[in-house]
Amino acid sequence: MTWTERIAIDPKVLAGKPVVKGTRLAVEFIIELLSQGWTEAEIIQNYDGITHEDILACLQCAAEVLKSEKVYPLPA
């Protein structure tokens, strides 16, 4: 599975932010819940339609975005 099978980017939905397909739940929202200590089970229980695969796709999407980020160190 690739994250693009489960994550949609549509300018008409949340101003083009990546969301779990079929929802208005942004990838950043799912990542934020995980960073606040929510378990996968809690997310799935509280947000209908979200699956284990969706959460993995959110993590994969975030990882890919961070990998492609360019860092330009400032001169000392």
C-alpha positions as CSV (number, residue, x, y, z in Angstrom):
1,M,0.0,0.0,0.0
2,T,1.1,3.5,-0.7
3,W,-0.2,6.5,1.2
4,T,-1.6,8.0,-2.0
5,E,-4.3,5.2,-2.1
6,R,-5.7,6.5,1.2
7,I,-4.8,10.2,1.3
8,A,-6.5,12.8,-0.9
9,I,-5.3,16.3,-1.8
10,D,-8.1,18.4,-3.3
11,P,-8.1,22.2,-3.3
12,K,-11.9,22.0,-2.6
13,V,-11.4,20.2,0.7
14,L,-9.7,21.9,3.6
15,A,-7.9,24.3,1.2
16,G,-6.0,21.4,-0.3
17,K,-4.5,20.0,2.8
18,P,-3.9,16.2,2.7
19,V,-6.9,14.4,4.2
20,V,-8.0,10.8,4.7
21,K,-10.0,9.9,1.6
22,G,-13.8,10.1,2.2
23,T,-13.3,12.3,5.3
24,R,-12.5,15.9,6.2
25,L,-9.8,14.7,8.7
26,A,-6.5,16.2,7.8
27,V,-3.3,14.1,8.0
28,E,-1.8,16.8,10.3
29,F,-4.8,16.3,12.7
30,I,-4.2,12.5,12.9
31,I,-0.5,13.1,13.5
32,E,-1.3,15.7,16.2
33,L,-3.6,13.2,18.0
34,L,-0.8,10.6,18.0
35,S,1.7,13.2,19.3
36,Q,-0.7,14.0,22.1
37,G,-0.7,10.4,23.2
38,W,-3.9,9.1,21.6
39,T,-3.6,5.5,20.7
40,E,-4.5,4.1,17.3
41,A,-7.5,2.3,19.0
42,E,-8.8,5.6,20.5
43,I,-8.6,7.4,17.1
44,I,-10.4,4.5,15.3
45,Q,-13.1,4.4,18.1
46,N,-13.7,8.2,18.1
47,Y,-13.6,8.9,14.3
48,D,-15.9,6.7,12.2
49,G,-14.4,5.5,9.0
50,I,-10.7,5.7,10.1
51,T,-8.8,2.5,9.9
52,H,-5.4,1.1,10.8
53,E,-4.4,1.5,7.2
54,D,-5.5,5.2,7.2
55,I,-3.3,5.9,10.2
56,L,-0.3,4.2,8.6
57,A,-1.0,6.2,5.4
58,C,-1.0,9.5,7.4
59,L,2.4,8.5,8.9
60,Q,3.8,7.6,5.5
61,C,2.5,10.9,4.0
62,A,4.1,12.9,6.8
63,A,7.4,11.0,6.5
64,E,7.5,11.6,2.7
65,V,6.8,15.3,3.1
66,L,9.6,15.6,5.7
67,K,12.1,13.6,3.5
68,S,11.5,16.0,0.6
69,E,12.0,19.1,2.8
70,K,15.1,21.1,2.0
71,V,17.1,22.5,4.8
72,Y,19.4,25.4,4.2
73,P,21.7,26.1,7.2
74,L,22.4,29.7,8.1
75,P,26.0,30.8,8.0
76,A,27.5,31.0,11.5
